């Protein structure tokens, strides 16, 4: 979306929130005063109440703005938007209550009005924003306010952008300059950059995205100059995914602008707070986890004779070796043996080939009956709580890597091994065993480069949903 359209949409949200907030406060007043015949704590007339909130609502709008509710990076993401909206409404109500207490000036006719106002403001604003986004999408489908892009580049990133942008109504790739024609015939193809730049006005391009740098600096300068000539946006996206991360800084180095990329934001104090978060959450969940843990130990003894735990050498942060724990799901005679050798001895070279490619096997013959229950419910991995307590793993992180798997990761393992592995992961809630090995690694790289506490909370919430639905489990 062009910048002016972002600004216009943000302005519409501000005006909409202003009106809806007044409606929510009015509804809260009517619901308590008109339909509830219990005596009121304070006799506040409807006019005084309405005028009070007419003065208060701008402060709520400021709170919403400080929480980023009018930023595209927030309002385009439903979960983040709703979470911040609930926080903003709660802070707003607390502000009004504090104003009443400090100023000794009653605003609510009854305490229940504050509760009604909190619920009504959150629900009505959430609904109005969904309606606004729906109308916004309809306009995009008619070609109004869409960002019309000229994409320059032949890298895998450029090709991926074509597929990704195709699913987003805010953006539309109009033309492409690359060494290969795009599969989508509706996209105008230019093998020559100068021809594409000459067609900017005719194609109504308002954003140039360059995903490759040419060896000839004059060619790069001509692209930037064309964006300046037509007064449109210019963006450069590095063609190598290793340059992306959730944490980078822009400063000056001897007079030159310098972009410093941290391969993961999980450094410094973030490591300490993530560890504290793990321990605190385990402490809060201990009344539930301890009985479940003991029950699984007893069931293992009864239904799966042999060692309770399966231990395997994995790699933690900075390639430190440790023993990962799982409730044993394999038959005891197969524990500790190489999987490929087992399958070959079974006369199943097909399974050996499958395992060598995906590191996963459907209907694995090595698994016991009770072990299948453990795997389908993901309860076998609950034993990794011991690794979390010992500091070898985190609740959320990449899958712990086997030492002999490093060759499959190629040059991507150092990034994954810069943070602790997790009991659950972004890949686990994005398809679990249905993902290919390559896709799983890419998802885990994305997590390492874009870590945040909010992302961890989303993964934990999604893990609960996935486990209960048994989605993608083996």
C-alpha positions in Angstrom: 0.0 0.0 0.0 1.4 3.5 -0.8 2.4 5.5 2.2 -0.4 8.0 1.7 -2.9 5.1 1.8 -1.4 3.9 5.0 -1.9 7.3 6.5 -5.5 7.6 5.2 -6.4 4.1 6.6 -4.8 5.0 10.0 -6.8 8.3 10.0 -10.0 6.3 9.3 -9.2 4.0 12.2 -8.6 6.9 14.5 -12.0 8.5 13.6 -13.7 5.1 13.8 -12.2 4.3 17.2 -13.3 7.8 18.5 -16.9 7.3 17.5 -17.0 3.6 18.7 -15.5 4.5 22.1 -18.2 7.1 22.6 -20.8 4.6 21.6 -19.3 2.0 24.0 -19.3 4.4 26.9 -22.9 5.5 26.1 -24.1 1.9 25.9 -22.4 1.1 29.3 -24.2 4.0 30.9 -27.6 3.1 29.4 -27.2 -0.6 30.3 -26.6 0.1 34.0 -28.8 3.2 34.5 -31.8 2.5 32.4 -32.0 -1.3 32.6 -30.7 -2.0 36.1 -33.0 -0.7 38.9 -30.5 -1.0 41.7 -29.5 2.3 43.4 -26.5 4.2 41.9 -23.4 5.0 43.7 -23.2 8.5 42.2 -25.9 10.5 40.6 -24.3 11.5 37.2 -26.5 12.9 34.6 -26.2 11.6 31.0 -25.0 14.9 29.7 -22.2 15.2 32.3 -21.2 11.6 31.7 -21.1 12.1 27.9 -19.1 15.3 28.2 -16.6 13.7 30.5 -15.9 10.9 28.1 -15.8 13.3 25.2 -12.8 14.8 27.0 -11.4 11.4 28.0 -11.6 9.6 24.6 -8.6 11.6 23.0 -6.4 10.2 25.8 -7.5 6.7 24.9 -6.6 7.4 21.2 -3.2 8.5 22.4 -2.8 5.3 24.4 -3.8 3.2 21.3 -1.3 5.1 19.2 1.5 4.5 21.7 0.7 0.8 21.5 1.0 0.9 17.8 -2.6 0.2 17.0 -2.5 2.7 14.1 0.7 1.2 12.6 0.4 -1.1 9.5 2.7 -3.6 11.2 0.1 -4.0 14.0 -3.3 -3.6 12.4 -2.5 -6.0 9.6 -1.9 -8.8 12.2 -5.1 -9.9 13.9 -3.6 -11.5 17.0 -1.2 -8.7 17.8 -3.9 -6.1 17.1 -6.4 -7.8 19.5 -3.8 -8.3 22.2 -2.7 -4.6 22.1 -6.4 -3.5 21.9 -7.3 -5.4 25.1 -4.2 -3.9 26.8 -5.1 -0.4 25.6 -8.7 -0.6 26.8 -7.6 -1.9 30.2 -5.1 0.9 30.6 -7.8 3.4 29.5 -10.3 2.2 32.1 -7.6 2.3 34.8 -6.8 5.9 33.7 -10.4 6.9 34.2 -10.6 5.2 37.6 -7.3 6.9 38.7 -8.7 10.2 37.4 -11.8 9.7 39.6 -9.8 8.8 42.7 -7.1 11.5 42.4 -9.5 14.3 41.4 -12.3 13.1 43.8 -14.6 13.8 40.9 -17.0 10.9 40.2 -17.4 10.0 36.5 -19.1 6.6 36.6 -22.6 6.5 38.2 -21.8 2.9 39.3 -18.8 0.6 39.5 -20.4 -1.8 37.0 -20.4 0.9 34.3 -16.6 0.7 34.2 -16.8 -3.1 33.6 -19.4 -2.6 31.0 -17.3 0.1 29.3 -14.2 -2.1 29.3 -16.0 -5.1 27.6 -18.0 -2.9 25.2 -15.1 -0.8 24.1 -13.0 -3.9 23.4 -15.7 -5.8 21.6 -17.1 -2.9 19.5 -13.7 -1.6 18.5 -12.6 -5.1 17.5 -15.8 -5.6 15.4 -15.5 -2.1 13.8 -11.9 -2.8 12.8 -12.8 -6.1 11.2 -15.6 -4.3 9.3 -13.2 -1.5 8.2 -10.6 -4.1 7.1 -13.3 -6.0 5.1 -14.3 -2.8 3.3 -10.7 -2.0 2.8 -10.1 -5.4 1.1 -13.1 -4.9 -1.2 -11.6 -1.6 -2.4 -8.3 -3.3 -3.0 -10.0 -5.9 -5.1 -11.3 -3.1 -7.3 -7.8 -1.8 -7.6 -8.2 1.2 -5.2 -5.2 2.0 -3.0 -3.1 -1.0 -4.1 0.7 -0.8 -4.2 1.7 -1.4 -7.8 5.1 -2.9 -7.8 7.9 -3.2 -10.3 10.1 -6.1 -9.1 13.7 -6.2 -10.3 15.8 -9.4 -9.6 16.3 -13.0 -10.4 17.2 -14.4 -7.0 15.1 -17.0 -5.1 13.9 -14.2 -2.9 12.5 -12.3 -5.9 10.6 -15.5 -7.1 9.3 -16.1 -3.5 8.0 -12.5 -3.4 5.9 -13.1 -6.5 4.2 -16.0 -4.8 3.8 -14.2 -1.4 2.6 -10.9 -2.8 0.0 -12.6 -5.0 -1.9 -13.6 -1.8 -1.9 -10.1 -0.3 -4.5 -7.6 -1.6 -2.5 -4.6 -0.4 0.2 -5.2 -3.0 0.2 -6.2 -6.7 3.3 -7.0 -8.8 2.6 -5.3 -12.1 5.9 -5.9 -13.9 9.1 -8.0 -13.4 12.6 -7.6 -14.7 14.6 -10.9 -14.4 16.3 -13.6 -16.4 13.2 -15.8 -16.4 9.6 -15.0 -17.2 7.2 -15.3 -14.3 4.6 -18.1 -14.4 1.8 -15.6 -13.9 0.9 -14.4 -17.4 -0.8 -11.3 -16.0 2.6 -9.9 -14.9 4.3 -7.8 -17.5 7.8 -9.2 -18.2 10.8 -7.0 -19.1 14.1 -8.8 -19.9 15.8 -5.3 -19.9 15.8 -3.0 -16.9 15.8 0.2 -19.0 12.6 -0.8 -20.8 10.9 -1.5 -17.5 11.9 1.9 -16.1 10.6 3.6 -19.2 7.2 2.0 -18.6 6.8 3.2 -15.0 4.3 6.0 -15.8 2.3 4.0 -18.4 1.9 1.0 -15.9 1.2 3.4 -13.0 4.0 1.9 -10.9 4.2 3.5 -7.4 6.9 1.2 -5.8 10.2 -0.3 -7.2 11.6 -3.3 -5.3 15.1 -4.4 -6.2 16.1 -7.9 -5.0 19.5 -8.0 -6.9 22.4 -5.7 -7.1 24.0 -5.4 -10.5 27.8 -5.5 -10.9 27.5 -2.3 -13.0 26.9 0.5 -10.4 25.4 2.7 -13.2 22.6 0.2 -13.6 21.8 0.4 -9.8 21.9 4.2 -9.9 19.5 4.4 -12.8 16.9 2.4 -10.9 17.2 4.7 -7.9 17.1 7.7 -10.2 13.9 6.5 -11.9 12.2 6.2 -8.5 13.3 9.8 -7.6 12.2 11.1 -11.0 8.7 9.7 -10.7 8.5 10.4 -6.9 7.7 6.8 -6.0 9.0 4.4 -3.3 12.3 2.5 -3.8 13.2 -0.6 -1.7 16.1 -2.9 -1.7 15.8 -6.5 -0.4 19.1 -8.5 0.0 19.0 -11.7 -2.0 20.5 -13.8 0.7 18.1 -14.8 3.6 21.1 -14.9 6.0 21.0 -11.1 6.0 17.5 -11.0 7.6 17.0 -10.9 11.3 14.6 -9.5 13.8 17.3 -7.3 15.2 19.5 -4.9 13.3 20.8 -1.4 13.8 21.6 1.5 11.5 24.3 3.9 12.5 27.2 5.7 10.9 30.7 4.4 10.6 33.4 7.1 9.7 30.7 9.1 8.0 29.1 6.1 6.1 25.7 4.6 6.9 26.3 1.1 8.4 23.7 -1.7 8.8 24.7 -4.1 11.5 22.9 -7.4 11.4 22.5 -9.5 14.5 21.7 -13.0 13.3 19.4 -13.5 16.4 17.9 -11.0 18.8 18.3 -13.6 21.5 21.5 -12.1 23.0 22.5 -10.3 26.2 19.7 -9.7 28.7 17.2 -11.5 26.4 18.9 -14.8 27.2 18.5 -14.1 30.9 14.9 -13.1 30.7 14.0 -16.1 28.5 15.5 -18.4 31.0 13.6 -16.7 33.9 10.4 -17.0 31.9 11.0 -20.8 31.4 11.5 -21.4 35.1 8.5 -19.2 36.1 6.1 -20.9 33.7 7.2 -24.3 34.8 6.7 -23.3 38.4 3.2 -22.0 37.7 2.3 -25.2 35.7 3.9 -27.6 38.3 0.5 -28.5 39.9 -0.6 -29.9 36.5 2.7 -31.2 35.2 3.9 -33.2 38.2 0.9 -35.5 38.5 0.9 -36.0 34.7 4.7 -36.8 34.8 4.3 -39.4 37.6 1.3 -41.0 35.8 3.4 -41.4 32.6 6.2 -43.0 34.6 3.7 -45.6 36.1 2.2 -46.3 32.7 5.6 -46.8 31.2 6.3 -49.5 33.9 3.0 -51.2 33.2 2.6 -51.1 29.5 6.1 -50.5 28.0 8.5 -52.6 30.1 12.1 -51.5 30.0 13.8 -48.1 30.6 11.4 -45.3 31.3 13.3 -42.7 29.4 15.0 -42.7 26.0 18.2 -40.7 26.1 20.0 -39.5 23.0 22.9 -37.2 22.4 21.9 -33.9 20.9 23.5 -30.5 20.4 22.6 -27.5 22.6 23.8 -23.9 22.3 27.2 -23.5 20.7 27.4 -27.2 19.9 27.4 -28.3 23.5 26.5 -32.0 23.7 23.8 -33.1 26.1 21.5 -36.0 26.7 17.9 -35.2 25.6 15.2 -37.1 27.5 12.0 -38.5 26.1 9.5 -41.0 27.4 10.6 -44.1 25.5 8.2 -44.9 22.7 10.4 -47.5 20.9 10.5 -51.2 21.8 13.4 -51.7 24.2 15.3 -53.9 21.8 15.7 -51.1 19.3 16.9 -48.4 21.7 20.4 -47.0 21.0 20.7 -48.6 17.5 21.1 -46.7 14.2 17.7 -46.3 12.5 19.0 -47.0 9.0 20.7 -50.2 10.1 17.5 -51.4 11.9 15.4 -50.9 8.8 18.0 -52.7 6.6 18.1 -55.6 9.0 14.2 -55.7 8.9 14.5 -56.1 5.1 12.9 -52.6 4.7 15.4 -50.6 2.5 12.4 -48.3 1.5 12.2 -47.2 5.1 15.9 -46.6 5.3 15.7 -44.4 2.2 12.7 -42.5 3.6 14.5 -41.9 6.9 17.7 -40.7 5.2 15.7 -38.1 3.3 13.2 -36.8 5.9 14.5 -38.1 9.2 10.9 -39.2 9.9 9.0 -42.4 9.3 5.2 -42.9 9.1 4.0 -46.0 10.8 7.4 -46.7 12.2 7.6 -50.5 13.1 10.1 -49.8 15.9 7.4 -48.1 18.0 5.5 -50.0 20.7 1.7 -49.8 21.2 1.9 -47.5 24.2 4.7 -45.6 22.4 2.2 -44.8 19.6 -0.1 -43.3 22.1 2.8 -41.2 23.6 3.7 -39.9 20.1 0.2 -39.2 18.9 -0.4 -37.1 22.0 3.2 -35.7 22.0 3.5 -36.8 25.7 6.8 -38.5 24.9 8.4 -35.1 24.8 7.1 -34.1 28.2 10.3 -35.7 29.7 12.3 -32.8 28.1 11.1 -30.7 31.0 14.1 -32.2 32.8 16.4 -30.7 30.1 14.7 -27.3 30.6 15.2 -27.4 34.3 18.9 -28.3 33.8 19.3 -25.4 31.4 20.1 -27.5 28.4 16.9 -26.6 26.6 14.2 -23.9 26.6 10.5 -24.3 26.5 10.5 -22.8 22.9 13.4 -23.1 20.5 14.5 -25.0 17.4 14.4 -28.8 17.3 17.5 -30.2 19.1 20.0 -31.4 16.4 21.6 -34.8 16.3 25.5 -34.6 15.9 25.3 -36.7 12.7 22.6 -34.4 11.2 25.0 -31.4 11.0 25.9 -32.3 7.4 22.3 -32.0 6.3 22.1 -28.4 7.7 25.2 -27.3 5.7 26.1 -23.7 6.6 22.9 -23.0 8.4 23.6 -24.9 11.6 25.7 -22.2 13.3 22.7 -19.9 13.5 20.4 -22.6 14.9 23.1 -23.5 17.4 23.4 -19.9 18.6 20.3 -20.4 20.7 19.1 -23.3 23.0 16.8 -25.9 21.4 13.2 -26.0 22.6 10.7 -28.5 23.9 8.3 -27.0 21.3 9.1 -25.0 18.2 7.7 -22.8 15.5 8.1 -25.8 13.1 6.2 -28.1 15.5 3.1 -25.9 15.3 3.5 -25.2 11.5 2.9 -28.7 10.3 4.9 -31.0 12.6 5.7 -34.3 10.8 4.0 -33.1 7.5 6.8 -30.7 6.8 9.8 -31.6 4.7 13.2 -31.4 6.3 14.2 -28.4 4.2 11.0 -26.5 5.1 11.4 -27.3 8.8 14.9 -25.9 8.8 13.8 -22.7 7.1 11.0 -22.2 9.7 13.5 -22.7 12.6 15.9 -20.2 11.0 13.0 -17.7 10.8 12.4 -18.2 14.5 16.1 -17.8 15.4 16.3 -14.6 13.4 13.0 -13.1 14.6 12.7 -14.2 18.2 10.5 -12.2 20.6 8.6 -13.0 23.8 5.4 -12.4 21.9 6.4 -15.0 19.4 7.2 -17.5 22.2 3.7 -16.9 23.7 2.1 -17.5 20.3 4.0 -20.7 19.9 3.1 -22.0 23.4 -0.6 -21.2 22.8 -0.5 -22.8 19.3 1.3 -25.9 20.8 -1.6 -26.4 23.2 -4.1 -26.2 20.3 -2.0 -28.5 18.1 -1.5 -31.1 20.8 -5.2 -31.2 21.7 -6.2 -31.6 18.1 -3.3 -34.1 17.5 -2.6 -32.2 14.2 0.4 -33.6 12.3 1.4 -36.0 15.1 2.9 -39.4 14.3 
